Each structure stands twice: as C-alpha cells, then as structure tokens.
Amino acid sequence: MKKIHYLLLLVTVLITRANAQQKSFDQPVQLKSCNIQIAANGYLATTVIEMEFYNPQNKEVEGYRTFQLDNGQVITDFQLELNGKYREGSIDERWKAIRAYSQIVGKRIDPAILQMDYQDHYSLRIYPIAARGSRKIKFTISQVMTPEPGGFTYRLPLEFQDSVKFISLTAEVTGVGQLPGFTKGLINSLPFHWEKGHASFDWEAMNIRLNKPIEFVLADSPNKQQICVAKASGKNAFLLNLRPDIDRYYSTVVNNLVVYWDVSRSSVNRDRKKELDYLKQYIIDNQVKTATIHLFNGQLIRSIQYSAGSYSFTRVCDYLYEHAASGATRYDVLDMTRVKADAILLFSDGIASWGSRKIISPTVPMTCVVSGGPVNYQALQRFTAGNGGSIIHLGLITALQAVKRPANPKIIYMGIFLPGIQ
C-alpha cells in the first residue's frame, strides 16, 4: 500500500444492526463523560481515552465532533461500544473507509468513522445516536515523549469548549528518577504520588470545561542515568538516557571563511537580500579576517578573495546580488574535502539538476543557508553530516537571529559498546 505522509488516515468502521429511522447528519453532540488513562516510562507514552457523546435533540442523529492531537501522537486503536461491549475497528485508506461508511449508513446499520482530516486534526462520526441518548467510543494514542529543555514532556491537547459532566484521569509513570510535575494547562498545581521510582496520579472532576491541555514533565538531570525496562515480544528491552553536564558546542575562531554561492536559475526563488544580510552579519560577528567566495552553477564560475580592511564587503554583496541567475546546479564541481578554512557557508537549495548525486561531507564545519522555494533537506544534511554543521532557514527567523544562534560545531557523542553485553 502506498504511504501518504501528509494525509495519514486512521479510519475505523464498526457495524451492527439498528432500527430504521430518519437520518440527520453531521450534528453536533455533547461530550458527556471522558476517562483518560496515561501510561508512560520516560520515553514512550500510551494514552487510552474513553468518551461518551450525548445527543440533546429529540431525534436520532449522526454525531459529529472534531479534535486535535499533539505532533508525534498517533492513533493506534479505535473501538465503538455496542450493547455494553467494545468492538474493534480496522484501519483503511480514506476513500475506501468513507465509501464503506456511506454504504453502511444507507443500509441502516451502525458505523463509526475516525479520520485524520489533515496533520494532527481529526473528525469523528457516529451513527446513530438516539434522541436524548448517548454512545461511547474508545481510542488509543501512542507517542514518543518529547525532549525539551529540562526534561521529557507529555502533552495531550484538549480543545472542547463545552463543559463535560464528568472526567477522570489516571497517570502511571515508571522507571524515572524524579517525581513528574504538571507544568500548565488543565492541571497545574496537584502533585503525583511517589513510591520507589513509581509515580501515579488520580483525579476526578465534574462540570468542567476541557479547553486546556494535560501536560506534565519528567525532569532530566545532568549526569543522572534514567533507565526504563519493558517487555517487547516476550523479551526484556531497555532504554537508557544520560545527559552529560558538558557543553553542546566547542568553540571555534573563524579567521578564514569559505563561501559557496549558488547562481543557478533556481536561485531566483531565494531571498538574496536576506542571505546577504546574514553573510555580512556573520563576517562582523565572527571577525572574519579573510573570505573566499565561490560562485557556481553547473561549473565553478568565479572566486572572489576578500580581506578585512582592504575594501568594504558591501561591494562583494552588491556583486552577488546583481549576478544573473542561469544554468543548472551541479555540486560535484565543488571539491570541499580539500578546503583549508575554519568554516564553510553554502547558499543553495540543495537541489542538484545534473552531475553526480554523491555528496562527500567536508571535514570543516559547514552551515547550509536556505531562504525560500523548494529545498532538498536530505542533500543538505549530507553536507553537514559528521562535521558539526547545521541548516539555517532564513524564512523562519531573521538574519540577525540566525547569526546569534550558537554557530560553533556540535559535540557528537559516540556510543560505547562493552564486550560480553548483548
């Protein structure tokens, strides 16, 4: 089956018999109750949510609700309650599921469909919900905990504007060295219960509006090991996290700079003015003494030598800005492996029109600067691999903000494998 990354759809259809009644579609229904169970181990989290939807109308309707998940959260299971028991759904492609749902509704039997409308935004339809009646659904969310400054964050968006009559929340966190804490959102002052490395939380409320997220943080202390052990396919598996209390970057002095400036036809899609603002600010902030600028497309067109104090760098920028865009892009005309400099800047979109597609990463720290148009991030990542470089998108931040970021190469932590341990 062909994977669709931007419209990954989780669609579930559940079937049973129902009495024939007049149908009313896409009707808003009230969230009557909500039960949330969270199980986390410091790296992975599984959330099971049970929701009961109430139909306030005096007629049978198709219930409709929308909701949102956090980035990285994936629905892995969906169930509909039928006669007091939950029935499993199935995952299918969007067009197949919508067609099946429509056919089932036409036959007057019960379906439910849950689909991703677009990234992290979902819609739910349940048919039928009897007049003044309710139906329950249950779904499971799997995710990797989000690493943020200070620890790993769990976040469950709740954007229901109506009040729920009853909500219960249970959270179990294992394998952590410190007590988790709620940071903000729906719950921000109640503590977890702590016992022998196991944290738990139980909470109930009535007549409360679920319009704020549930969010807590597992603290990540420097030089402190965090180990999580779990069963996987009948075998023990473990995850180890250790954040050394050392700098993430090592200092460098950029006396000599090499710049590669792409003047191919596709460069018309770039914001040259913003790129040149970044280049000028980079030279000022790093007190660059000498810079060599190579203009290229399908070939190396020209090289410009600049020394601090010899003349204004603005003259170089004016020349680069006014240079005509022409030809295709070819990276194999650039021999970056022999560069003798303290840093390299590449202004290009990463799209090679012809020539060898093989990219050999230079040993000198390299920063790839993009500013607009289509970008081949995979190619640019190969340029920065192993040398501590990075990719900067000037369409997301200003040139000054980009220069003020840590421009020093990242320290790369190597894995240590002990003999005799498998």
N, C-alpha and C positions, 0 to 999 in steps of 0.2 A: 504494500500500500504506500502510495506517495505521501510523504510527510509534508504538512502545511504548517510552517513555523509561525506565521502571523495570525493564522486562524486555526489554532489547535482546538478542536471541538470535543468536548466531553458530552455526549448525548445519551440519554437513557430513556428507554421506552418500556413501560410496565403495563401489563394487560390483565384485565379481569372483566367480568360481565357487569353491566349496570342497567338500571331501568331506563327506558326511553323517555326522555324529557326534552323540552325545548332548550336549545343551547344558546348561551350568551357568552361570547368570547372576550379574552383579554380584559378581564375585570379585576380591579384592584382588590386585594384581600388583606385582612389584618393579621399581623403576627401576634398570635395569642400566647404562645409559650416558646421558650428557647432553652435548650440544655446543651452546654458546651463542655467537652472533656478533652483536656490537653495532656499529652504525654511527651516529655522532652528529656534528652540526655546530654544537653550541652552542644550537640552538633546537629541532631535531627529532631524534628518535632512532628507528631501526628495529632491532628485535631478532628474529633468526631462531633458533628453538630446535628442536633435534632430540632426541627422547627415544626410548630403546629400553626396552620393558617386557618383563619375563621372567615366565613362568608356572611357579612352582615345583611345581605339582601334577602328579599322574600322569594327569590327564585334561584334555581340551580345555575351555577356559572362555571366557566373555566377560570381558575385562579391564575393571576399573573403577578410576578414580583421580579425585581432586578436587584443585584447586589454586586459587590466588588471584593476582590481578594488582593493581597499584597503581592508585589513582584516576587516570583520564585515559588509561590504556592500553587500546587497542582491538585485538582480533584481526582481522586483515585477510586472512589466508590460512591454509588448513589442508590438509595432504596426508597420505596414507597410503602406506606402501611396499608395493608388490606386485611380487613376483618381481624384486627388486633395483632397481625404478624407482618414483619417487614419482608418484602420481596426484592431480590436483587435486580438491578438493571444491567444494561450492556452498553458498551462504548462503540459508536459507529461514526461514519463520516456525516457531515452536517446535512447534505442534501438527501441522503438515504434516510436519516432519522426524521427529518421534517416531513418527508413524504409518508413514512410509516405512521407518524403521529397523526397526520391528517386523515389517512385511511382508517386508522383505528377509531378516531373520534366519529367519523362518518358511520361506523358500524355500531355505534352506541356502546362501546366498551371502554374501560378505564385506562388511559395512558398518563404518563408524566414525562416531560422532556426538560432537560437541563442542558443548556448550550452556552458556549463562550461566544458572545457577540463580537467582541474584539478584545485586545490584550487585557487580561485580568478583569474583564467586565462580563458578567453572566446574566442570563434571564432564565426564569423558571415558569413552566406552565403545568398546571394540574387539572385534570378533568375526570369526573365532575366534582364540584364541591356543593353539597346540598344546601338548600336555603336554610340559613341560620345554623349551618353545620360546619365542621372543620375536617381537615385532612393533615396527616403528618408525613414528613419526609425526613430522611437522614442521609448525610453525605460525609465523606472523609477527605481531609486535606493533608497532604504530605509536603514537607519542605525541609530545606537545609537552613539551619539557623543563620541569621545574617550577622557577619562580623562587622562591628562598628567600634569606634574609639571607646575603650572602657569595657568591652565585652561583646557577648553574642546576644542579639536582640530577637525576641519573639514579638510579632505584631499581627493582630487579627483586626482588619477594618470592620467596623460596624456603622452603617450609614442608614439606619432605619429611623425615619423621622417620627413615626407613630410610637406610642408607648406600648410596651409589652406587659401583659398581666403578671407573668412570672418568668424569671430567668434563674438558672442555676449554673455555676461554673466550678469545675474541678480541675486542678492542675497538679500533675505529678512530675517532679524533676529529679532525675537520678544522676549519679556519677559526677557531681560538681563539688568543688572545694569550698564554695562560699554560698551564703544564702541569697537566692534571687530576690530582686526587688521590683515592684511596679514603679514605672517612671512617670507616666502621664496617661491620660485617657479616662476610660470609664472607671477604673480602679487605680488610685494613686496614693493611697495612704495606709492600706491594710497590709499586714505582714504575712509572709509564708511561715509555715510551721517547719521547724528544722529538727531532724533526728538522724544522727550517724550518716551524714552525707546524702540524706534523702530529704527533699523539700516538697511540701504539699500545701495545697490551698483549697479551701471550700468556701463557697459564697452563694447566697441566695438573695433575691430581691423581688419586690412586687411593684407593679405600676411604675416602671422606669423606662425612660427613652434611651434606646440603643443607638445613639448618634455619635459615639466616641469609640476609638479603638481600644482593644485589650492589649496591653503592652507591658512586657517585663524584660529585664536584662540579667544575664548571667555574667557576673563580674569575671574579668580576665586579668589576673595579677601577674606582673612581670616575674620571671624566674620560677613560677609555680606550675607544676605539671597538672594537667587535667586529663584524666583517663576515663573513657566510657567503654564498658564491656556489654555486649549484647549477643543474642543468638541469631544466627543467619544460616538458613538451610541446614539446621541441625548442628552447626559448628559455632564455636565461640569466635567472635570478631571484636576487635577493639580499635579505638581511635585515641590518639594521643595529641594533645596540644601543649606547646611550650613557647611562650613569647619571651625571648631573651631580652634583658634590660640593656640593650645596646642601641646605638643609633641605626636608623634605617638607611642612612646615606653616608658615604665617605666624601670628605672634602676634596675638591679639585680646584686648581687655578687655571683659568682659560687664558693663557698668554697667546696661543696660536689657535685660530679657528679656521675650519674649512666649511664652506657653504656650497651646496648643490642646488641650483635654481632651475627648475623645470620651465622651459619656454615653449613646450609643445602646444598644439592647438587646444587641447583640453584645459590649458591653464587660464583660458578666458573665463572659466567658471569659478576661479579662485578670487578671493578678495585681496588683490595685490597690495592695496594701501595698508590694510591691517597687518599683512605679513611683513611689510617693510617697517611698520611701526614696531613690531615685535623685534625684528632684526636690529634696528637702531637701539632699542632699549636694552637688548641682550648685550650688545657691544659696550654700552655705557656701564651697565650694572656689573659686568664681569671684567671691566677694564681690559678689554682685549687689545693686545699690542699689534698683532698682525692678523689679517684675514685674507683668505684666498677664496674668491667666489667663482665657481664654475657654472657657466650657462650651458644647458644641454637640452636636446630633444631626442632625435634618433642618433645623434652624434654629439661629441663634445664641441661646442661652438666657439667658446672663448673663455679665457680665465683672466680674472681681474685681481691684481695684488693691491692690498690696502695696508698702510702702516699708520698707526695713531700719530696725529700731529702733522702728517705730510700734507693733507688737504681734508676738506670737510667730507664726511661719509655721506652727506646728503647728495653729493654728486653721483656717487655709486647708486644710491637708491633711485634717483631720477632716471638713470640709465636703465636699471632693471624694470622700473615701472613702465617705461615707454618702449621697451623692446617688443617687437612684433611677435605674436604667438603663431607658430607654424610647425608643421611636421608632426610626426608620431613620437611616442615616448619609448625609449629603449634604455634599460638600466645596465645591461651588460657592457656598455661603453664606459662605465664608471668603475675604475679599479680602486675600490675603497679599502681593500685589505692592505694596501701599501701606504695609506695616509699616515703622515707624521704630524700629528696635531694633538691638542688637548681635548677637543670636542668637534663633532660634526653636526651641522644642521642641514636637513633635507626639506626643501619646499616643493612638494609634489603630491599628487592624489593617489599614488601607489598603483596606478593602472598602466601596465606596460602594453603598448599596442603591438609590438613585434620584438623579435630578437629572443634570446634565451630567457626563459622564465625563472631560471635558477638564481637565487639571491644568496650571496655569501655575506654574512654579517661582519662588519668591521670590528676590530678589537677596540677601537676608540669609542667612547660613549657617544651615542647618536640620538638626536632628537628629530622626529619627523613632524613637520608642521603642516596642518591642513586648515582650510578656511571656508570651503564650500564645494558644492557639486558632489557627484558620486565619488566615493572613497573606497579603495581596496585596503581595508584594515589588515587583512591577513598578510598581504605582501609587506606592509609597513612594519608589522610585528616581527617579520623575519629579519628586517633591517636592524631592529633594536634587540633581537634575541641574544642574550649572553653578554652584552656589553654594558648593561645597566641603563640603557636609553629608555625613551618614552615617546608617546604620541600626544601631541597637543592639538586640540581642535579650537581654533580661534572663533568659530561660530558659536561656541558655548560660553567663552569667557573673553575678557578684554585682553589686549596685548600686554598691558601692564600687569594684570593679574597672572598671566601665563609666565612672565619673566620672574615675578616674585615667588612663584612656586619653587620648591626645592629642585634646583637644576642639577644637583650632584647625582652621580650614579647610585643606584640602589645596591645595598649589600645583599648578595644572594646566599641563602642558607643551604648548605649541602646536606643530604641525608647520610646518616652513619648507620651502617648495617653491621651488626655484631655476629661473628661466626657462631654457628651452632644454634641460632634462634631462628625459627621459621614462623 
